Amino acid sequence: MVHRAVPRSSLLSLLKKHKPQLRHSKDVHIMVHLDCLLFLHRLAVEARTKAVESKSSTIQPNNVKEVAKAILKKSRG
């Protein structure tokens, strides 16, 4: 498995660009990474539930597409 993380400096500059009034700790990149993992986990669980409802043994791309919009709405902060 190849791990390609976003460089810390790029992530910090992106955060400062969108929210310049906020101060960030030096470990904010870890929190962003964990938030992404939690989002993907939630998306996978909901897609699995949708696949079971449609009597499919595997998660299909259309299952992910169907739940992605609802999960994105719930995840906005």
Biopython code that builds the backbone (N, CA, C, O; Angstrom):
import numpy as np
from Bio.PDB.StructureBuilder import StructureBuilder

atoms = [
    (1, "MET", "N", (0.843, -1.176, 0.000)),
    (1, "MET", "CA", (0.000, 0.000, 0.000)),
    (1, "MET", "C", (0.889, 1.241, 0.000)),
    (1, "MET", "O", (1.796, 1.373, 0.822)),
    (2, "VAL", "N", (0.619, 2.124, -0.914)),
    (2, "VAL", "CA", (1.394, 3.351, -1.019)),
    (2, "VAL", "C", (0.677, 4.437, -0.242)),
    (2, "VAL", "O", (-0.508, 4.691, -0.460)),
    (3, "HIS", "N", (1.395, 5.070, 0.658)),
    (3, "HIS", "CA", (0.819, 6.135, 1.477)),
    (3, "HIS", "C", (1.267, 7.468, 0.911)),
    (3, "HIS", "O", (2.446, 7.818, 0.972)),
    (4, "ARG", "N", (0.322, 8.204, 0.365)),
    (4, "ARG", "CA", (0.642, 9.517, -0.206)),
    (4, "ARG", "C", (-0.140, 10.570, 0.564)),
    (4, "ARG", "O", (-1.302, 10.844, 0.264)),
    (5, "ALA", "N", (0.492, 11.135, 1.526)),
    (5, "ALA", "CA", (-0.151, 12.148, 2.350)),
    (5, "ALA", "C", (0.084, 13.531, 1.756)),
    (5, "ALA", "O", (1.055, 13.764, 1.036)),
    (6, "VAL", "N", (-0.809, 14.419, 2.070)),
    (6, "VAL", "CA", (-0.634, 15.813, 1.669)),
    (6, "VAL", "C", (0.452, 16.407, 2.551)),
    (6, "VAL", "O", (0.404, 16.228, 3.768)),
    (7, "PRO", "N", (1.426, 17.103, 1.986)),
    (7, "PRO", "CA", (2.471, 17.714, 2.813)),
    (7, "PRO", "C", (1.869, 18.672, 3.842)),
    (7, "PRO", "O", (0.908, 19.387, 3.558)),
    (8, "ARG", "N", (2.445, 18.670, 5.022)),
    (8, "ARG", "CA", (1.940, 19.498, 6.111)),
    (8, "ARG", "C", (1.887, 20.975, 5.740)),
    (8, "ARG", "O", (0.922, 21.668, 6.064)),
    (9, "SER", "N", (2.907, 21.446, 5.072)),
    (9, "SER", "CA", (2.949, 22.865, 4.709)),
    (9, "SER", "C", (1.822, 23.215, 3.743)),
    (9, "SER", "O", (1.232, 24.290, 3.847)),
    (10, "SER", "N", (1.517, 22.321, 2.807)),
    (10, "SER", "CA", (0.422, 22.569, 1.861)),
    (10, "SER", "C", (-0.918, 22.595, 2.576)),
    (10, "SER", "O", (-1.769, 23.435, 2.281)),
    (11, "LEU", "N", (-1.105, 21.689, 3.505)),
    (11, "LEU", "CA", (-2.347, 21.635, 4.257)),
    (11, "LEU", "C", (-2.526, 22.883, 5.117)),
    (11, "LEU", "O", (-3.616, 23.452, 5.173)),
    (12, "LEU", "N", (-1.466, 23.303, 5.780)),
    (12, "LEU", "CA", (-1.549, 24.498, 6.621)),
    (12, "LEU", "C", (-1.824, 25.744, 5.790)),
    (12, "LEU", "O", (-2.607, 26.600, 6.205)),
    (13, "SER", "N", (-1.198, 25.859, 4.630)),
    (13, "SER", "CA", (-1.445, 27.027, 3.785)),
    (13, "SER", "C", (-2.876, 27.010, 3.246)),
    (13, "SER", "O", (-3.495, 28.065, 3.102)),
    (14, "LEU", "N", (-3.402, 25.832, 2.952)),
    (14, "LEU", "CA", (-4.786, 25.719, 2.505)),
    (14, "LEU", "C", (-5.757, 26.129, 3.607)),
    (14, "LEU", "O", (-6.734, 26.831, 3.348)),
    (15, "LEU", "N", (-5.490, 25.692, 4.831)),
    (15, "LEU", "CA", (-6.337, 26.072, 5.958)),
    (15, "LEU", "C", (-6.276, 27.570, 6.215)),
    (15, "LEU", "O", (-7.303, 28.196, 6.481)),
    (16, "LYS", "N", (-5.082, 28.152, 6.138)),
    (16, "LYS", "CA", (-4.934, 29.590, 6.368)),
    (16, "LYS", "C", (-5.613, 30.406, 5.275)),
    (16, "LYS", "O", (-6.110, 31.504, 5.526)),
    (17, "LYS", "N", (-5.630, 29.865, 4.065)),
    (17, "LYS", "CA", (-6.257, 30.556, 2.949)),
    (17, "LYS", "C", (-7.772, 30.651, 3.146)),
    (17, "LYS", "O", (-8.373, 31.691, 2.880)),
    (18, "HIS", "N", (-8.387, 29.555, 3.616)),
    (18, "HIS", "CA", (-9.837, 29.515, 3.752)),
    (18, "HIS", "C", (-10.334, 30.057, 5.091)),
    (18, "HIS", "O", (-11.452, 30.566, 5.168)),
    (19, "LYS", "N", (-9.542, 29.961, 6.122)),
    (19, "LYS", "CA", (-9.924, 30.457, 7.446)),
    (19, "LYS", "C", (-8.765, 31.241, 8.054)),
    (19, "LYS", "O", (-8.128, 30.764, 8.994)),
    (20, "PRO", "N", (-8.481, 32.434, 7.533)),
    (20, "PRO", "CA", (-7.304, 33.178, 8.016)),
    (20, "PRO", "C", (-7.442, 33.672, 9.454)),
    (20, "PRO", "O", (-6.434, 33.944, 10.106)),
    (21, "GLN", "N", (-8.667, 33.793, 9.959)),
    (21, "GLN", "CA", (-8.863, 34.320, 11.300)),
    (21, "GLN", "C", (-8.607, 33.278, 12.390)),
    (21, "GLN", "O", (-8.497, 33.637, 13.563)),
    (22, "LEU", "N", (-8.511, 32.009, 12.032)),
    (22, "LEU", "CA", (-8.317, 30.954, 13.026)),
    (22, "LEU", "C", (-6.836, 30.652, 13.227)),
    (22, "LEU", "O", (-6.037, 30.687, 12.292)),
    (23, "ARG", "N", (-6.502, 30.355, 14.476)),
    (23, "ARG", "CA", (-5.140, 29.890, 14.758)),
    (23, "ARG", "C", (-5.157, 28.370, 14.769)),
    (23, "ARG", "O", (-6.127, 27.754, 15.210)),
    (24, "HIS", "N", (-4.085, 27.774, 14.284)),
    (24, "HIS", "CA", (-4.003, 26.320, 14.200)),
    (24, "HIS", "C", (-2.839, 25.816, 15.041)),
    (24, "HIS", "O", (-1.786, 26.449, 15.119)),
    (25, "SER", "N", (-3.051, 24.667, 15.666)),
    (25, "SER", "CA", (-1.946, 24.062, 16.393)),
    (25, "SER", "C", (-1.007, 23.401, 15.394)),
    (25, "SER", "O", (-1.332, 23.268, 14.214)),
    (26, "LYS", "N", (0.143, 22.994, 15.872)),
    (26, "LYS", "CA", (1.107, 22.391, 14.941)),
    (26, "LYS", "C", (0.707, 20.978, 14.530)),
    (26, "LYS", "O", (1.259, 20.437, 13.572)),
    (27, "ASP", "N", (-0.252, 20.369, 15.245)),
    (27, "ASP", "CA", (-0.696, 19.015, 14.915)),
    (27, "ASP", "C", (-2.055, 18.986, 14.236)),
    (27, "ASP", "O", (-2.749, 17.970, 14.281)),
    (28, "VAL", "N", (-2.439, 20.082, 13.610)),
    (28, "VAL", "CA", (-3.746, 20.144, 12.964)),
    (28, "VAL", "C", (-3.842, 19.144, 11.814)),
    (28, "VAL", "O", (-4.934, 18.664, 11.512)),
    (29, "HIS", "N", (-2.734, 18.825, 11.174)),
    (29, "HIS", "CA", (-2.763, 17.874, 10.062)),
    (29, "HIS", "C", (-3.225, 16.489, 10.521)),
    (29, "HIS", "O", (-3.854, 15.759, 9.755)),
    (30, "ILE", "N", (-2.918, 16.132, 11.754)),
    (30, "ILE", "CA", (-3.367, 14.838, 12.281)),
    (30, "ILE", "C", (-4.880, 14.835, 12.444)),
    (30, "ILE", "O", (-5.537, 13.843, 12.130)),
    (31, "MET", "N", (-5.434, 15.936, 12.932)),
    (31, "MET", "CA", (-6.879, 16.036, 13.104)),
    (31, "MET", "C", (-7.597, 15.995, 11.751)),
    (31, "MET", "O", (-8.655, 15.378, 11.632)),
    (32, "VAL", "N", (-7.037, 16.639, 10.748)),
    (32, "VAL", "CA", (-7.640, 16.615, 9.417)),
    (32, "VAL", "C", (-7.619, 15.194, 8.869)),
    (32, "VAL", "O", (-8.595, 14.742, 8.271)),
    (33, "HIS", "N", (-6.519, 14.496, 9.071)),
    (33, "HIS", "CA", (-6.410, 13.109, 8.619)),
    (33, "HIS", "C", (-7.441, 12.222, 9.319)),
    (33, "HIS", "O", (-8.091, 11.398, 8.675)),
    (34, "LEU", "N", (-7.589, 12.386, 10.618)),
    (34, "LEU", "CA", (-8.569, 11.590, 11.357)),
    (34, "LEU", "C", (-9.988, 11.913, 10.911)),
    (34, "LEU", "O", (-10.817, 11.009, 10.807)),
    (35, "ASP", "N", (-10.282, 13.167, 10.650)),
    (35, "ASP", "CA", (-11.605, 13.541, 10.150)),
    (35, "ASP", "C", (-11.890, 12.887, 8.803)),
    (35, "ASP", "O", (-13.008, 12.436, 8.555)),
    (36, "CYS", "N", (-10.898, 12.835, 7.947)),
    (36, "CYS", "CA", (-11.074, 12.174, 6.644)),
    (36, "CYS", "C", (-11.343, 10.688, 6.821)),
    (36, "CYS", "O", (-12.206, 10.124, 6.148)),
    (37, "LEU", "N", (-10.608, 10.059, 7.723)),
    (37, "LEU", "CA", (-10.832, 8.632, 7.978)),
    (37, "LEU", "C", (-12.223, 8.373, 8.534)),
    (37, "LEU", "O", (-12.877, 7.408, 8.137)),
    (38, "LEU", "N", (-12.683, 9.219, 9.445)),
    (38, "LEU", "CA", (-14.024, 9.059, 9.996)),
    (38, "LEU", "C", (-15.097, 9.250, 8.927)),
    (38, "LEU", "O", (-16.102, 8.539, 8.915)),
    (39, "PHE", "N", (-14.882, 10.203, 8.041)),
    (39, "PHE", "CA", (-15.825, 10.419, 6.943)),
    (39, "PHE", "C", (-15.892, 9.196, 6.036)),
    (39, "PHE", "O", (-16.980, 8.753, 5.667)),
    (40, "LEU", "N", (-14.735, 8.652, 5.676)),
    (40, "LEU", "CA", (-14.716, 7.473, 4.806)),
    (40, "LEU", "C", (-15.355, 6.267, 5.485)),
    (40, "LEU", "O", (-16.044, 5.478, 4.838)),
    (41, "HIS", "N", (-15.125, 6.125, 6.791)),
    (41, "HIS", "CA", (-15.736, 5.028, 7.528)),
    (41, "HIS", "C", (-17.255, 5.160, 7.507)),
    (41, "HIS", "O", (-17.970, 4.191, 7.252)),
    (42, "ARG", "N", (-17.734, 6.362, 7.777)),
    (42, "ARG", "CA", (-19.179, 6.611, 7.782)),
    (42, "ARG", "C", (-19.779, 6.346, 6.406)),
    (42, "ARG", "O", (-20.859, 5.764, 6.298)),
    (43, "LEU", "N", (-19.082, 6.770, 5.355)),
    (43, "LEU", "CA", (-19.543, 6.538, 3.990)),
    (43, "LEU", "C", (-19.606, 5.044, 3.680)),
    (43, "LEU", "O", (-20.560, 4.579, 3.056)),
    (44, "ALA", "N", (-18.602, 4.299, 4.110)),
    (44, "ALA", "CA", (-18.580, 2.855, 3.864)),
    (44, "ALA", "C", (-19.706, 2.145, 4.603)),
    (44, "ALA", "O", (-20.345, 1.250, 4.049)),
    (45, "VAL", "N", (-19.954, 2.538, 5.851)),
    (45, "VAL", "CA", (-21.021, 1.903, 6.635)),
    (45, "VAL", "C", (-22.374, 2.159, 5.991)),
    (45, "VAL", "O", (-23.183, 1.241, 5.855)),
    (46, "GLU", "N", (-22.624, 3.403, 5.595)),
    (46, "GLU", "CA", (-23.912, 3.733, 4.975)),
    (46, "GLU", "C", (-24.064, 3.045, 3.618)),
    (46, "GLU", "O", (-25.158, 2.597, 3.272)),
    (47, "ALA", "N", (-22.990, 2.958, 2.856)),
    (47, "ALA", "CA", (-23.051, 2.278, 1.561)),
    (47, "ALA", "C", (-23.291, 0.785, 1.749)),
    (47, "ALA", "O", (-24.003, 0.164, 0.960)),
    (48, "ARG", "N", (-22.699, 0.209, 2.793)),
    (48, "ARG", "CA", (-22.937, -1.209, 3.078)),
    (48, "ARG", "C", (-24.399, -1.437, 3.444)),
    (48, "ARG", "O", (-25.011, -2.410, 3.003)),
    (49, "THR", "N", (-24.955, -0.538, 4.248)),
    (49, "THR", "CA", (-26.366, -0.640, 4.614)),
    (49, "THR", "C", (-27.251, -0.553, 3.383)),
    (49, "THR", "O", (-28.213, -1.310, 3.249)),
    (50, "LYS", "N", (-26.930, 0.366, 2.487)),
    (50, "LYS", "CA", (-27.691, 0.512, 1.246)),
    (50, "LYS", "C", (-27.567, -0.740, 0.378)),
    (50, "LYS", "O", (-28.537, -1.149, -0.260)),
    (51, "ALA", "N", (-26.384, -1.348, 0.352)),
    (51, "ALA", "CA", (-26.188, -2.570, -0.434)),
    (51, "ALA", "C", (-27.006, -3.717, 0.140)),
    (51, "ALA", "O", (-27.579, -4.503, -0.614)),
    (52, "VAL", "N", (-27.069, -3.823, 1.447)),
    (52, "VAL", "CA", (-27.863, -4.880, 2.084)),
    (52, "VAL", "C", (-29.346, -4.667, 1.783)),
    (52, "VAL", "O", (-30.073, -5.628, 1.530)),
    (53, "GLU", "N", (-29.794, -3.418, 1.809)),
    (53, "GLU", "CA", (-31.189, -3.114, 1.487)),
    (53, "GLU", "C", (-31.547, -3.518, 0.064)),
    (53, "GLU", "O", (-32.668, -3.950, -0.204)),
    (54, "SER", "N", (-30.590, -3.374, -0.845)),
    (54, "SER", "CA", (-30.843, -3.746, -2.238)),
    (54, "SER", "C", (-30.473, -5.198, -2.521)),
    (54, "SER", "O", (-30.397, -5.615, -3.676)),
    (55, "LYS", "N", (-30.245, -5.955, -1.462)),
    (55, "LYS", "CA", (-29.960, -7.400, -1.544)),
    (55, "LYS", "C", (-28.717, -7.712, -2.387)),
    (55, "LYS", "O", (-28.692, -8.665, -3.166)),
    (56, "SER", "N", (-27.704, -6.889, -2.205)),
    (56, "SER", "CA", (-26.439, -7.094, -2.895)),
    (56, "SER", "C", (-25.403, -7.542, -1.869)),
    (56, "SER", "O", (-25.403, -7.062, -0.736)),
    (57, "SER", "N", (-24.532, -8.450, -2.258)),
    (57, "SER", "CA", (-23.514, -8.939, -1.320)),
    (57, "SER", "C", (-22.275, -8.056, -1.295)),
    (57, "SER", "O", (-21.451, -8.164, -0.387)),
    (58, "THR", "N", (-22.141, -7.187, -2.284)),
    (58, "THR", "CA", (-21.001, -6.272, -2.321)),
    (58, "THR", "C", (-21.494, -4.840, -2.476)),
    (58, "THR", "O", (-22.607, -4.592, -2.940)),
    (59, "ILE", "N", (-20.648, -3.915, -2.082)),
    (59, "ILE", "CA", (-20.972, -2.500, -2.237)),
    (59, "ILE", "C", (-20.672, -2.099, -3.675)),
    (59, "ILE", "O", (-19.542, -2.225, -4.146)),
    (60, "GLN", "N", (-21.689, -1.619, -4.358)),
    (60, "GLN", "CA", (-21.566, -1.190, -5.746)),
    (60, "GLN", "C", (-21.348, 0.329, -5.785)),
    (60, "GLN", "O", (-21.712, 1.028, -4.839)),
    (61, "PRO", "N", (-20.764, 0.836, -6.861)),
    (61, "PRO", "CA", (-20.560, 2.290, -6.961)),
    (61, "PRO", "C", (-21.848, 3.100, -6.821)),
    (61, "PRO", "O", (-21.831, 4.206, -6.279)),
    (62, "ASN", "N", (-22.962, 2.555, -7.308)),
    (62, "ASN", "CA", (-24.214, 3.300, -7.195)),
    (62, "ASN", "C", (-24.681, 3.385, -5.736)),
    (62, "ASN", "O", (-25.362, 4.344, -5.372)),
    (63, "ASN", "N", (-24.331, 2.408, -4.897)),
    (63, "ASN", "CA", (-24.653, 2.489, -3.474)),
    (63, "ASN", "C", (-23.916, 3.657, -2.828)),
    (63, "ASN", "O", (-24.481, 4.384, -2.011)),
    (64, "VAL", "N", (-22.667, 3.826, -3.194)),
    (64, "VAL", "CA", (-21.859, 4.925, -2.638)),
    (64, "VAL", "C", (-22.401, 6.268, -3.115)),
    (64, "VAL", "O", (-22.505, 7.213, -2.333)),
    (65, "LYS", "N", (-22.748, 6.351, -4.397)),
    (65, "LYS", "CA", (-23.271, 7.602, -4.943)),
    (65, "LYS", "C", (-24.583, 7.996, -4.269)),
    (65, "LYS", "O", (-24.827, 9.176, -4.019)),
    (66, "GLU", "N", (-25.421, 7.014, -3.977)),
    (66, "GLU", "CA", (-26.715, 7.305, -3.374)),
    (66, "GLU", "C", (-26.584, 7.877, -1.967)),
    (66, "GLU", "O", (-27.351, 8.760, -1.582)),
    (67, "VAL", "N", (-25.626, 7.383, -1.204)),
    (67, "VAL", "CA", (-25.503, 7.847, 0.180)),
    (67, "VAL", "C", (-24.528, 9.009, 0.333)),
    (67, "VAL", "O", (-24.530, 9.678, 1.366)),
    (68, "ALA", "N", (-23.699, 9.261, -0.671)),
    (68, "ALA", "CA", (-22.667, 10.293, -0.551)),
    (68, "ALA", "C", (-23.258, 11.680, -0.310)),
    (68, "ALA", "O", (-22.739, 12.445, 0.502)),
    (69, "LYS", "N", (-24.332, 12.002, -1.008)),
    (69, "LYS", "CA", (-24.919, 13.332, -0.863)),
    (69, "LYS", "C", (-25.434, 13.550, 0.566)),
    (69, "LYS", "O", (-25.226, 14.612, 1.153)),
    (70, "ALA", "N", (-26.101, 12.543, 1.109)),
    (70, "ALA", "CA", (-26.632, 12.660, 2.477)),
    (70, "ALA", "C", (-25.506, 12.737, 3.500)),
    (70, "ALA", "O", (-25.596, 13.505, 4.458)),
    (71, "ILE", "N", (-24.457, 11.962, 3.315)),
    (71, "ILE", "CA", (-23.334, 11.970, 4.251)),
    (71, "ILE", "C", (-22.609, 13.313, 4.184)),
    (71, "ILE", "O", (-22.209, 13.849, 5.217)),
    (72, "LEU", "N", (-22.438, 13.858, 2.994)),
    (72, "LEU", "CA", (-21.802, 15.174, 2.858)),
    (72, "LEU", "C", (-22.612, 16.258, 3.554)),
    (72, "LEU", "O", (-22.049, 17.149, 4.189)),
    (73, "LYS", "N", (-23.935, 16.184, 3.434)),
    (73, "LYS", "CA", (-24.779, 17.167, 4.109)),
    (73, "LYS", "C", (-24.626, 17.081, 5.623)),
    (73, "LYS", "O", (-24.555, 18.105, 6.303)),
    (74, "LYS", "N", (-24.575, 15.857, 6.150)),
    (74, "LYS", "CA", (-24.439, 15.668, 7.594)),
    (74, "LYS", "C", (-23.054, 16.084, 8.095)),
    (74, "LYS", "O", (-22.905, 16.477, 9.252)),
    (75, "SER", "N", (-22.050, 16.000, 7.234)),
    (75, "SER", "CA", (-20.668, 16.248, 7.650)),
    (75, "SER", "C", (-20.272, 17.715, 7.630)),
    (75, "SER", "O", (-19.214, 18.070, 8.150)),
    (76, "ARG", "N", (-21.078, 18.556, 7.056)),
    (76, "ARG", "CA", (-20.712, 19.975, 6.998)),
    (76, "ARG", "C", (-20.753, 20.587, 8.368)),
    (76, "ARG", "O", (-21.624, 20.278, 9.182)),
    (77, "GLY", "N", (-19.807, 21.455, 8.616)),
    (77, "GLY", "CA", (-19.739, 22.050, 9.937)),
    (77, "GLY", "C", (-19.752, 23.533, 9.951)),
    (77, "GLY", "O", (-19.697, 24.140, 11.021)),
]
sb = StructureBuilder()
sb.init_structure("model")
sb.init_model(0)
sb.init_chain("A")
sb.init_seg("    ")
for serial, (resi, resn, name, xyz) in enumerate(atoms, 1):
    if name == "N":
        sb.init_residue(resn, " ", resi, " ")
    sb.init_atom(name, np.array(xyz, "f"), 0.0, 1.0, " ", f" {name:<3s}", serial, name[0])
structure = sb.get_structure()
